[in-house]
Amino acid sequence: MSTEPTNIDSSHALNQVSVFVADYVARTREFSRNANLYVLHVIGMDMIHGSFTVLFNLYLLALGFDVRFVGLRLTIGFMATAVTAVPAGFVSDRIGRKASFILGDGVGAIIALIMIHTRSEPILLAGPAFVAFFNNLHHTSEAAFMAENSQPSERVHLFSVAGSFRTMSAMAGALMAGLLPLLFIDDFGKVNAYRFATYAGLTLWFLSLAPALMLRSFEAVERPELESSPKFRPRGWRRLTADIKHPRRIAYFVLTSAIIAIGTAAVFPLLNVVFHEGHVHADEGEIGILFAIAELSLAVVTLLVPLLATRMYKVDAIAATRMMAIPFVVAMGLLPLAFGEGSTLLALMGAAHVGRTAVFRMSFPLDDAFNMSVLEPRERATSTGIEIAAGSAVSAVAIFVSSRVMDTGDFATPFMVMALAYLVSTMIYWKVFRPIELEYEEEELEADESVDREIAEGERAD
């Protein structure tokens, strides 16, 4: 039997991979100075986030607080985030993305340092309220900054590369948080061991401010501050409606992200508690390794996002990856009922967590790129602020209720809520935004054809 067709197929596949890699490298080499500095900033910034994801809730439990207190603290943080998100978007538009990065990250690092050194219940509860505004100042600037420092043709690659480095940084932070305490617990106790592990992440967080200080204000063509004269711009809260050119699109972005936020907040702010206090009974090292593997898998698949974007419409790819996450979420809720406790349950729960993280969060760069591409430059930060506000408001309720449910020993119900939220949000997202993307693609194609005709006519005239 001839193997020629198989050889041809293999050669064609290898050629496609080679073309993809070459194109990917070429696109990344075209990144602006600002874009490259931003990627460096992300590496250090997300190290502490990875550490805190693993450690801080466990630190509170080690201090003697219960799951209800941990949930209350998270609820306060989400409520404060909701209240300050839109004002932070306004401030970001006024002071610029660079100042927003530096102020948000710098103050956030200082507050994290305070939180890891206190046993005071009032300070621990007040901390999230103070840090919320400065975190929002960073987050409302992030997607808009990246969009304003890239061309539409390279935007997916920039979001992908930055997302991959972000997750690898979070992976390193999770490993430090999981493994370093094991070196110090016997000599210094669990609380001090958690603090020592956090110092490494905080050091890199402060170092990440160096490339942020080197950023230059808006280099790209899409500069919202040049779209209209400031003296003709409305002031105060009237800017909210003045900046919004696509209210229906923003409304559905907000709705779908809020539904996802309900599901995510029902589980993942307390996921380390689920692994530590639930049926799994994992220790700090196991949790750190598990979270790190999840981040590593995400870092790898995020680099493949541009491949998805070239083979599928963005909305189709977003819907597909989110739907693929649902079986993993359901499995995490039901596995303890089937396997009870032990190493087998830890391995299966860990595999489900890794699978869910990789496929679901793979949609984030695509979602950011699509969101930014179908909104006007002036409405991007405002839209992001509204999304954060709505998502944080519903997350506050979800985490408050979920922490009470978990405190009774029920760790399955929150996962079922999460799976349902993912399903409903994804169905709405696909139905609403797929026609918009098709229309947008047709407009882009017509514009390209018009340019080609003008070039051809010019050549004939010459």
N, C-alpha and C positions, 0 to 999 in steps of 0.2 A: 504494500500500500504506500502510495506517495505521501510524503510529509511536506510537500512544497507549500500547500495552502497554509499550514500551520506556521511554517517558517516565514511566509510573507506576512501573516497576521502579527507574529512576534516582532518582526522587523518594523512593521508599521507602528506598533505600540511603542517600541523603543524610540522611534523617530519622533512620535508625538511627545513623549516624556522629555526628550532632548530639547525639542522646540520650546516646550513649556518652561523648562529650567532656564534656558538661554534668555527667553523673553522676561522671565521673572527677575533674573540678575540685571538685565538691561534696564528694567523699570526702576529697580531699587537704586541703581547708579545715578538715575536722573533726579532723585530726591533733592529738594532744596537744602540749603544749610540749616534752616530752621527745622525742617522735618528730621534731619539727622540728629540735631541737638535734642529734639523732643524725644526721639527713641532712646537716647542716652539717659535723659531725665526719667523716663518711664522705668528703666531697669532698676535704678536705686529706689525710686518712689514706691514701687510695689513690693519691695522686699519686706518692709514692715507690715504691709497689708497681709502678706502670706503668714508672717509670724503671728499677728494678732488673730487671724482667722482660727489658728490652731490653739493659741494659748489663752486669750484673755478671758473667755468664759470659764475655762478650767482654773485660771487664776482666781476668779471670783468664788468658784466652788471650793477651792483650797483655803480661801479666807473664811469659809463657813457659811457663805450665802447659799440659798437654795435656788432651784430652777425658776421659781416664781419671781425672785428678785432679778435674776438674769434677764428674764422676759420683760419685766417692768423697765429695766434700764434700756433695753433695745427698743421698747415701745416709745419711751421718751425721745430717744434718738431719731426714730422715724417721724414722730410728730414734729420735732424741731426742724427736721429736714424738709417736711412738707411746708411749714410756715415760711422758711427762709429761702426756698428754692427760687421762686420768681424774683424776689428782691436781689438775690445773688446774680441772677441773669442780667438784671438791669445794671448792677455794679460792674459786672464783667464787660458789658458793652461800653460803659463809661470809662473805666480805668484801663481797659485793654486786656488781651489774653495773657500777655507776659506777666503783668503785675498780678493778675488773678492766680496764675500758677504759683508764683513765689509766695504771695501772702497766704493763699489757701494751704499750701504744703508746709510752709514754715511754721505757721501757728498750729497746724494739725500735729506736727511732730512734737512740738512743745507740750501740747495737751496730752498726747500719748505718753510722754515721759512722766507727766504728773500722775496720770491714771495708774501706771504700773507701780507707783510708790506710795499709794494711799490705801488705807483701810477704812477711811471715813465714808459712811453710807451716803450722807448728803453730797459730798464731792463726787462720789461715783455716780450718783443719779443726776447731778448737775452737769457733769462733764460732757455727756452726749449732746446736751442742749447748746453748749458753747461751741463744740467742735462742728456741729451741723452746718452752720453758716459758712465756715471756712472750707469744709469739704464741698459744699455746694458751689462755692466760688471757683473751685478747681473743676468740678465735674461739668458745670454748665459751660465752661470754656473749652473743654477738651475736644469734643467733636467739631465745634465751630472752628477752633484753632487749626485742627488738622485739615479741615476742608479749605480754609483760607490760605493754607500753605501747600496746596497741591492742585494740580490740574484734574479735571474730571477723568481723564484717561488713566491717571495713576492713582486715583483715590482709593480704589479697592486694595491695591498693593500696599499703600501706606497704612491703611487701617489694619490690614492683615499682618504686616511686619511688626507694627507697634503692638498689636494684640498678642502676637506670639512672644515677643520679648517681655511683655507684661506678665504673661502667664509663666514664663521660665523664671522670671524674677520672683513671682509669688511662690513657685515651686521651691526655689532655694530658701525663701523665707520659711516655708512650711517645714522643710527638712531641718533647718536650724532650730525652729521652735520645738520640733518633735524629738530631736536627738541631743541637743546641747543640755537640756535639763537633766538628762540621764547621767551626765558627767558630774553634776553638782548636787543632786538631790541628797545623796548620803551624807555629804559634808555640810551642806548649808540649808537643807530643808527644801520642801517643794516650792514655797512662795519665792524664796530668794533665787532658786534655780530658774523659775519662770522669768524673773527679772533679768538675770544674766543673759538668757537667751534672747530677750527683747532688745538688749543694748546693741547687739550686732546689726539688727534690722534698722534701729534708729540711727546708727552711725551712717549707714548707706543712704537713709532717707535724707539726712542733712547734706551729704555729699551730692545727692541728686539735684540740689538747688544750684550747683555750679553751672551745669549746662543750661539750666533755665535762665540764669542771669545773663547768659550769652545770646539768648534769643533776640532777634530783631523783630520789630513790629511789622505786621502784615507785608509779606513779600509777593503774594499771589495776585492774580488779576481780580479775583472776587474780593473786593474790599468794601464792606458795607458802609464804612464811614465816608466814602466818596460818592455814594448814591444820591445823596441830597444834602443841601446846605443845612448845618445845625440850627441856624436861626429860624428856619421854617419847620423844624421838627417840634412836635408837641412835647410837653414836659410832663414829668410825674407819671401817674398811672395811666394817663391817656396814651403813653407810648406803647402800652400793651396791645391795644387794638390797632394803633397806627402801624405797627411792625408786621401784623398778621395779614398776609395776602392770600393764604390758603387755609381758611378756618376749618373747612371740612376735613382736609388731610390731617391737620394738627389734632382735631378732635378724635379721629380714629387712631392716630398714633398714641394719643394719651389713653384712650379706652383700652386698646389691646395691651399696652405696656402695663396699665394698672391691673388688668386681670392676671397677667403673668406675675406681677408683683405680689398679688394675694397668694398665689400658689407657692412662689419661691419663699416668701416670708414665713409661710406656715411651717417650713422645714429648715432651710439652710442657715439662717442666723444661729440656729441651735444644733446644727448637724454634729459638731464636736461633742455636744452634750448627749445626743442620740447614741453616738458610738461609745461614749464613756459611761453613761448612766443607764442606757437601755439594755437590750438583750445581749449586745455584742461584748460589753465590758472591756473595750480596748484601752490600753494605756497610752501615755503621751507619745511614746516613740512610734507605736503602731498607727496612731492617728496622724502624726506628722508624716510618716512614710506614705500613708494612704492618700492624704491630701496632696503630697508632692507628686505622686504618680498620676493623680488626676490632672494636676496642672501641667505635667510633662506631656501627657496625651493631648491636652488642649493646645499646648504650644506647637506640637507637631501638626495636628490637623488644621490649625489656624493658618499655617503656611500654605495649605492647599486651598484656601478660600478662593483665590483668584482663578484656580482651575474650575471650581464650581461656577464662578461668575461667567466664565467663558463658555461653559457647556449648557447653562440653564439661565432662565430669567432670575434676577435676584429674588423676587418674591416667591417663585417656585422653590428656590434653594432654601430660603428662610423657612418656608412652611414645611418642607421635607425634613430638615434637620430638627425642627421642633417636634414634629410628629414622631420622629425616631426616638426621641428622648422619653416619650410617655411609657413604653414598656419597662424601661429601666427604673422609672419612678415607682410604678406599680410593684415591681419586684422588690424594691427596698422596703415597701410597706408590708408585703406579704411573706417575705423570706423568714422572718422570725417566727411566724406561725407554723411554718413547715419544718424548720430546722432547730428550733429552740435556742440553745446557746452553744458556744464552742468555736473552735478554729475554722470549721467548715462554714459556719454562718459569717464569720469575719471575712473570709476569703470571698464569699458570694456577695455580701453587702458591699465590700470594697470594689469588686468588679463592676457591680451595678452603678456605684457612685462614679467610677472612672468613665464608664460608658455614657452615663447621663451627662456628665460634665463635658466630655469631648464633643458629643453630637449637638447638644443644646446650645452651648456657648459658641459653637462654631458659627451660629447664625448672627452673632453680635456684630462682627465687622461688616457683614453684608447689610444688616439692618441699619447700621450707622451710615454706611455709604449710600444706601438707597434713600434714607431719610434726608440726608444733606443734599442729595442730587435733585429731589423733587420739591425742595423748599427754597425760598429766596434767601440770599445771604443775611439780610437784616432780620429775618424771623427765626433763624436757626437757634441762636442762644435762648431766645424767648421760648421757643417751642421745647427745647431741652429742659428749661426751667419749669415749665408747666408739667411736663412728663414726670420730672423728679418730684414735684410737689404732689401730684395726684398719686403716683406710685408709693411715695413715702406715707401718705395719709392712710391709704388702705393697708399698707404693710404694718403700720402701727397697730391697727385693729387685729390683723391676722396673727402677728407675733404675740400679742397679748392673749388672745384666745388660745392659740396653739400652745403657749407655755403652760397655761392652766391645764390643758388636756394632757400634755406630757407629764405634768407633775402628778397626775393620777396614775401614771404608768402606761397610758395608751400612746404608743409611738407609731401606730399604723394609720390612724385616721388622718393626721396631717399630710401623709404621703398621698392618700386618696384625693384630698382637696387639691393638692398640687397637680396631680395628673389631670383632673377635671378642668382646672384653670388653664393648663397648657392646651388642652384640646379645644376649649371654647375660644380662647384668644387666637389660636392659629387659624381656625376656620374663619373667623371674622377678618383677620388680617389678609388672608388669601383672597377672599371674596371681594374686599374693598380695594386692595392695592394692586392686584394683578391687572385690572383694566387700566389703571393709572400708569403702570409701567409700560404696558403695550402702547398706550397713547404717547408716552414720553419717548419710547424707542422709535416710533413712527416719525415724530417731529425731528428727532436727531438724524434719522436716515434722510428725511427730506432736506434738512439743512446741509448734510454732507453732499447730497446729490446736487444741490444748488451751487455749492462751492466748486464741485468738480466741473459743472457746466460753465461757470464763470472762468475757470482756469482754461478749459478747452477753447472757449470763445476767444480768450486773450491770446492763446497760442496761435489760433487761426488768423487772428488779426495781425500778429507779428509776421 
